């Protein structure tokens, strides 16, 4: 999980999903090309940070907050608070 969130692009994606809730891949402003975004999403999915839900041709991303809180209590919120400057 820490490796997945160590990349600034992935951390910004998680922060945005945390802020707006479940979102499509196209709804995330990551300022990277589509193939790079796919790579980052795959890395986060394999690390267990995000869940990808398929609906037709859309891919919806959401943070696995409950799973992460159970396994690493308080870690995700600490990382996001530090990222957001809180």
DSSP file (Angstrom, degrees, kcal/mol; ACC not computed):
  #  RESIDUE AA STRUCTURE BP1 BP2  ACC     N-H-->O    O-->H-N    N-H-->O    O-->H-N    TCO  KAPPA ALPHA  PHI   PSI    X-CA   Y-CA   Z-CA
    1    1 A X     >        0   0    0      0, 0.0     4,-1.9     0, 0.0     5,-0.2   0.000 360.0 360.0 360.0 -43.2    0.0    0.0    0.0
    2    2 A X  H  >  +     0   0    0      1,-0.2     4,-0.6     2,-0.2    45,-0.0   0.887 360.0  51.0 -64.2 -37.5    2.8    2.4    0.9
    3    3 A X  H >> S+     0   0    0      1,-0.2     3,-1.0     2,-0.2     4,-0.5   0.929 108.9  51.6 -63.2 -43.5    4.5    1.8   -2.5
    4    4 A X  H 34 S+     0   0    0      1,-0.3     3,-0.5     2,-0.2    -1,-0.2   0.859 115.1  41.8 -62.4 -35.0    1.2    2.4   -4.3
    5    5 A X  H 3< S+     0   0    0     -4,-1.9    -1,-0.3     1,-0.2    -2,-0.2   0.438  94.5  82.1 -93.1   0.6    0.7    5.7   -2.6
    6    6 A X  H << S+     0   0    0     -3,-1.0     2,-0.4    -4,-0.6    -1,-0.2   0.717  73.8  85.7 -77.4 -19.1    4.4    6.8   -2.8
    7    7 A X  S  X S-     0   0    0     -4,-0.5     4,-2.6    -3,-0.5     5,-0.2  -0.687  77.8-139.5 -83.0 131.3    3.9    8.1   -6.4
    8    8 A X  H  > S+     0   0    0     -2,-0.4     4,-2.1     1,-0.2     5,-0.1   0.847 101.6  51.8 -60.0 -35.6    2.6   11.7   -6.5
    9    9 A X  H  > S+     0   0    0      2,-0.2     4,-2.0     1,-0.2    -1,-0.2   0.941 112.1  45.1 -67.5 -46.2    0.2   10.9   -9.4
   10   10 A X  H  > S+     0   0    0      1,-0.2     4,-2.5     2,-0.2    -2,-0.2   0.901 112.4  52.1 -64.4 -39.8   -1.4    7.9   -7.6
   11   11 A X  H  X S+     0   0    0     -4,-2.6     4,-2.3     1,-0.2    -1,-0.2   0.895 109.4  49.4 -63.6 -38.9   -1.6    9.9   -4.3
   12   12 A X  H  X S+     0   0    0     -4,-2.1     4,-2.1    -5,-0.2    -1,-0.2   0.868 109.9  52.1 -68.1 -34.9   -3.4   12.7   -6.2
   13   13 A X  H  X S+     0   0    0     -4,-2.0     4,-2.5     2,-0.2     5,-0.2   0.937 111.5  45.9 -64.3 -46.6   -5.8   10.2   -7.7
   14   14 A X  H  X S+     0   0    0     -4,-2.5     4,-2.5     1,-0.2    -2,-0.2   0.895 111.9  51.9 -64.1 -40.2   -6.6    8.7   -4.3
   15   15 A X  H  X S+     0   0    0     -4,-2.3     4,-1.7     2,-0.2    -1,-0.2   0.900 111.2  47.4 -63.3 -40.0   -7.1   12.2   -2.8
   16   16 A X  H  X S+     0   0    0     -4,-2.1     4,-2.8     2,-0.2     5,-0.3   0.922 112.5  47.9 -68.6 -43.2   -9.5   13.2   -5.6
   17   17 A X  H  X S+     0   0    0     -4,-2.5     4,-2.6     1,-0.2    -2,-0.2   0.899 111.1  52.6 -62.9 -38.9  -11.5   10.0   -5.2
   18   18 A X  H  < S+     0   0    0     -4,-2.5    -1,-0.2    -5,-0.2    -2,-0.2   0.874 113.5  44.3 -62.5 -36.6  -11.6   10.5   -1.5
   19   19 A X  H  < S+     0   0    0     -4,-1.7    -2,-0.2    -5,-0.2    -1,-0.2   0.913 127.4  25.1 -75.0 -44.5  -12.9   14.0   -2.0
   20   20 A X  H  < S-     0   0    0     -4,-2.8    -2,-0.2     1,-0.3    -3,-0.2   0.605 100.2-133.8-101.2 -12.6  -15.5   13.3   -4.7
   21   21 A X     <  +     0   0    0     -4,-2.6    -1,-0.3    -5,-0.3    -2,-0.1  -0.480  64.3   5.9  89.3-166.1  -16.4    9.6   -4.0
   22   22 A X  S    S+     0   0    0     -2,-0.1     2,-0.3    -4,-0.1    40,-0.2  -0.213  75.9 172.3 -55.1 136.4  -16.7    6.9   -6.7
   23   23 A X  E     -A   61   0A   0     38,-2.1    38,-3.8     5,-0.0     2,-0.1  -0.978  33.6-108.6-146.4 155.1  -15.7    8.2  -10.1
   24   24 A X  E >   -A   60   0A   0     -2,-0.3     3,-0.7    36,-0.3     4,-0.3  -0.424  37.6-110.8 -76.9 161.3  -15.0    6.9  -13.6
   25   25 A X  G >  S+     0   0    0     34,-1.4     3,-1.1     1,-0.2    -1,-0.1   0.883 121.1  52.5 -60.0 -37.5  -11.5    6.8  -14.9
   26   26 A X  G 3  S+     0   0    0      1,-0.2    -1,-0.2    33,-0.2    32,-0.0   0.699 100.7  62.4 -71.4 -19.0  -12.4    9.6  -17.3
   27   27 A X  G <  S+     0   0    0     -3,-0.7     2,-0.5     2,-0.1    -1,-0.2   0.459  85.2  90.6 -85.8  -1.0  -13.8   11.7  -14.4
   28   28 A X  S <  S-     0   0    0     -3,-1.1     2,-1.3    -4,-0.3     3,-0.2  -0.846  70.5-143.7-100.9 127.9  -10.4   11.9  -12.7
   29   29 A X        +     0   0    0     -2,-0.5    -3,-0.1     1,-0.2    -2,-0.1  -0.718  42.6 146.6 -90.4  90.8   -8.1   14.8  -13.5
   30   30 A X        -     0   0    0     -2,-1.3    -1,-0.2     2,-0.2     3,-0.1   0.529  51.4-134.8-104.4  -8.6   -4.7   13.1  -13.4
   31   31 A X        +     0   0    0      1,-0.2     2,-0.3    -3,-0.2    -2,-0.1   0.839  69.2 109.0  54.9  37.0   -2.9   15.1  -16.1
   32   32 A X  S    S-     0   0    0    -23,-0.0    -1,-0.2     1,-0.0    -2,-0.2  -0.928  76.8 -92.7-133.0 160.3   -1.5   11.9  -17.6
   33   33 A X     >  -     0   0    0     -2,-0.3     4,-2.4    -3,-0.1     3,-0.3  -0.279  42.8-103.8 -70.4 162.5   -2.2   10.0  -20.8
   34   34 A X  H  > S+     0   0    0      1,-0.2     4,-2.3     2,-0.2     5,-0.1   0.859 119.3  51.5 -58.5 -41.2   -4.8    7.2  -20.7
   35   35 A X  H  > S+     0   0    0      1,-0.2     4,-1.8     2,-0.2    -1,-0.2   0.875 110.8  48.6 -66.8 -36.2   -2.3    4.4  -20.8
   36   36 A X  H  > S+     0   0    0     -3,-0.3     4,-2.3     2,-0.2    -2,-0.2   0.891 109.9  51.9 -69.1 -39.3   -0.3    5.9  -17.9
   37   37 A X  H  X S+     0   0    0     -4,-2.4     4,-2.7     1,-0.2    -2,-0.2   0.909 107.8  52.6 -62.1 -41.7   -3.6    6.3  -15.9
   38   38 A X  H  X S+     0   0    0     -4,-2.3     4,-2.4     1,-0.2    -1,-0.2   0.897 108.4  50.9 -60.1 -40.8   -4.4    2.6  -16.6
   39   39 A X  H  X S+     0   0    0     -4,-1.8     4,-2.3     2,-0.2    -2,-0.2   0.930 111.5  46.8 -62.0 -45.9   -1.0    1.7  -15.2
   40   40 A X  H  X S+     0   0    0     -4,-2.3     4,-2.2     2,-0.2    -2,-0.2   0.902 112.2  50.0 -64.6 -41.2   -1.5    3.7  -12.0
   41   41 A X  H  X S+     0   0    0     -4,-2.7     4,-2.7     2,-0.2    -1,-0.2   0.916 110.6  50.3 -63.2 -42.9   -5.0    2.3  -11.5
   42   42 A X  H  X S+     0   0    0     -4,-2.4     4,-2.8     1,-0.2     5,-0.2   0.916 109.6  50.7 -62.1 -43.3   -3.7   -1.2  -11.9
   43   43 A X  H  X S+     0   0    0     -4,-2.3     4,-1.4     1,-0.2    -1,-0.2   0.913 113.7  44.5 -60.6 -43.5   -0.9   -0.6   -9.4
   44   44 A X  H  X>S+     0   0    0     -4,-2.2     5,-2.5     2,-0.2     6,-0.9   0.873 113.2  51.0 -70.5 -36.5   -3.4    0.7   -6.9
   45   45 A X  H ><5S+     0   0    0     -4,-2.7     3,-1.1     1,-0.2    -2,-0.2   0.932 110.6  48.1 -65.6 -45.3   -5.9   -2.1   -7.5
   46   46 A X  H 3<5S+     0   0    0     -4,-2.8    -1,-0.2     1,-0.3    -2,-0.2   0.799 110.2  52.8 -66.3 -28.4   -3.2   -4.8   -7.1
   47   47 A X  H 3<5S-     0   0    0     -4,-1.4    -1,-0.3    -5,-0.2    -2,-0.2   0.568 116.3-116.4 -81.4  -9.1   -2.1   -3.1   -3.8
   48   48 A X  T <<5S+     0   0    0     -3,-1.1    -3,-0.2    -4,-0.5    16,-0.1   0.646  83.0 117.3  85.1  15.5   -5.7   -3.1   -2.5
   49   49 A X  S   <S+     0   0    0     -5,-2.5    15,-2.5    -6,-0.2     2,-0.3   0.896  75.1  27.3 -82.2 -42.6   -6.1    0.6   -2.4
   50   50 A X  E     -B   63   0A   0     -6,-0.9     2,-0.4    13,-0.3    13,-0.2  -0.826  66.3-142.1-120.9 159.5   -8.9    1.0   -4.9
   51   51 A X  E     -B   62   0A   0     11,-3.2    11,-1.9    -2,-0.3     2,-0.6  -0.961  13.9-148.2-117.1 137.2  -11.7   -1.2   -6.2
   52   52 A X  E     -B   61   0A   0     -2,-0.4     2,-0.5     9,-0.2     9,-0.2  -0.932  10.6-167.5-110.7 122.8  -12.7   -1.1   -9.8
   53   53 A X  E     -B   60   0A   0      7,-2.9     7,-3.2    -2,-0.6     2,-0.5  -0.937  11.5-145.9-111.1 127.6  -16.3   -1.7  -10.7
   54   54 A X  E     +B   59   0A   0     -2,-0.5     2,-0.4     5,-0.2     5,-0.2  -0.797  21.7 171.2 -96.9 129.7  -17.2   -2.4  -14.3
   55   55 A X  E >   -B   58   0A   0      3,-2.2     3,-2.0    -2,-0.5     2,-0.4  -0.871  67.4 -53.8-137.1 102.1  -20.5   -1.2  -15.7
   56   56 A X  T 3  S-     0   0    0     -2,-0.4     0, 0.0     1,-0.3     0, 0.0  -0.547 120.4 -22.4  66.9-121.9  -20.8   -1.6  -19.4
   57   57 A X  T 3  S+     0   0    0     -2,-0.4    -1,-0.3    -3,-0.1     2,-0.2   0.444 119.7  97.5 -98.2  -1.5  -17.8    0.1  -20.9
   58   58 A X  E <   - B   0  55A   0     -3,-2.0    -3,-2.2   -34,-0.0     2,-0.5  -0.605  59.3-152.4 -89.1 147.7  -17.2    2.3  -17.8
   59   59 A X  E     - B   0  54A   0     -2,-0.2   -34,-1.4    -5,-0.2     2,-0.5  -0.986  12.1-158.7-117.5 119.5  -14.7    1.6  -15.0
   60   60 A X  E     -AB  24  53A   0     -7,-3.2    -7,-2.9    -2,-0.5     2,-0.4  -0.862   4.7-154.4-102.9 130.7  -15.7    3.1  -11.7
   61   61 A X  E     +AB  23  52A   0    -38,-3.8   -38,-2.1    -2,-0.5     2,-0.3  -0.849  18.5 166.3-105.3 137.1  -13.0    3.6   -9.1
   62   62 A X  E     - B   0  51A   0    -11,-1.9   -11,-3.2    -2,-0.4     2,-0.3  -0.987  37.1-109.6-143.4 153.0  -13.6    3.7   -5.3
   63   63 A X  E     - B   0  50A   0     -2,-0.3     2,-1.9   -13,-0.2     3,-0.3  -0.628  22.3-130.8 -82.2 137.9  -11.2    3.6   -2.4
   64   64 A X     >  +     0   0    0    -15,-2.5     4,-2.6    -2,-0.3     5,-0.2  -0.437  46.4 159.2 -84.2  63.0  -11.4    0.4   -0.3
   65   65 A X  H  >  +     0   0    0     -2,-1.9     4,-2.8     1,-0.2     5,-0.2   0.894  66.3  48.0 -58.4 -48.5  -11.7    2.5    2.9
   66   66 A X  H  > S+     0   0    0     -3,-0.3     4,-2.1     1,-0.2    -1,-0.2   0.916 114.2  46.9 -63.0 -43.3  -13.2   -0.2    5.2
   67   67 A X  H  > S+     0   0    0      2,-0.2     4,-2.0     1,-0.2    -1,-0.2   0.911 114.6  46.7 -64.3 -42.3  -10.7   -2.8    4.1
   68   68 A X  H  X S+     0   0    0     -4,-2.6     4,-3.5     1,-0.2     7,-0.2   0.892 111.6  51.0 -68.3 -39.3   -7.7   -0.4    4.6
   69   69 A X  H  < S+     0   0    0     -4,-2.8    -1,-0.2    -5,-0.2    -2,-0.2   0.880 110.8  49.5 -64.3 -37.5   -9.0    0.8    7.9
   70   70 A X  H  < S+     0   0    0     -4,-2.1     3,-0.3    -5,-0.2    -2,-0.2   0.912 121.2  33.7 -67.2 -41.7   -9.3   -2.8    9.2
   71   71 A X  H  < S+     0   0    0     -4,-2.0     2,-0.3     1,-0.2    -2,-0.2   0.888 136.2  20.4 -83.3 -40.4   -5.9   -3.7    8.0
   72   72 A X  S >X S-     0   0    0     -4,-3.5     3,-1.8    -5,-0.2     4,-0.6  -0.691  84.2-149.0-130.0  77.2   -4.0   -0.4    8.6
   73   73 A X  T 34 S-     0   0    0     -3,-0.3    -4,-0.1    -2,-0.3    -3,-0.1  -0.237  77.1  -6.6 -56.3 124.0   -6.1    1.6   11.1
   74   74 A X  T 3> S+     0   0    0      1,-0.1     4,-1.8     4,-0.0    -1,-0.3   0.310 101.2 110.8  80.4  -8.1   -5.7    5.4   10.6
   75   75 A X  H <> S+     0   0    0     -3,-1.8     4,-2.5    -7,-0.2     5,-0.2   0.948  76.9  45.4 -67.8 -49.3   -3.0    5.1    7.9
   76   76 A X  H  X S+     0   0    0     -4,-0.6     4,-2.6     1,-0.2     5,-0.2   0.919 114.2  48.5 -62.3 -43.8   -5.0    6.2    4.9
   77   77 A X  H  > S+     0   0    0      1,-0.2     4,-2.4     2,-0.2    -1,-0.2   0.875 111.5  51.2 -65.4 -35.4   -6.5    9.2    6.7
   78   78 A X  H  X S+     0   0    0     -4,-1.8     4,-2.2     2,-0.2    -2,-0.2   0.922 111.6  46.9 -64.6 -44.4   -3.0   10.2    8.0
   79   79 A X  H  X S+     0   0    0     -4,-2.5     4,-2.3     2,-0.2    -2,-0.2   0.923 114.6  46.2 -63.6 -45.0   -1.6   10.0    4.5
   80   80 A X  H  X S+     0   0    0     -4,-2.6     4,-2.6     2,-0.2     6,-0.2   0.880 111.4  52.0 -67.6 -37.7   -4.5   12.0    3.0
   81   81 A X  H  X>S+     0   0    0     -4,-2.4     5,-2.5    -5,-0.2     4,-0.6   0.909 111.7  46.6 -63.6 -41.6   -4.3   14.6    5.8
   82   82 A X  H  <5S+     0   0    0     -4,-2.2     3,-0.5     3,-0.2    -2,-0.2   0.898 113.3  49.5 -66.5 -39.5   -0.6   15.1    5.2
   83   83 A X  H  <5S+     0   0    0     -4,-2.3    -2,-0.2     1,-0.2    -1,-0.2   0.907 113.5  45.3 -65.4 -42.2   -1.2   15.4    1.4
   84   84 A X  H  <5S-     0   0    0     -4,-2.6    -1,-0.2    -5,-0.1    -2,-0.2   0.523 113.7-117.5 -80.9  -5.6   -4.0   17.9    1.8
   85   85 A X  T  <5       0   0    0     -4,-0.6    -3,-0.2    -3,-0.5    -4,-0.1   0.713 360.0 360.0  78.9  20.2   -2.0   19.9    4.3
   86   86 A X      <       0   0    0     -5,-2.5    -4,-0.2    -6,-0.2    -5,-0.1   0.472 360.0 360.0 -85.2 360.0   -4.4   19.4    7.2
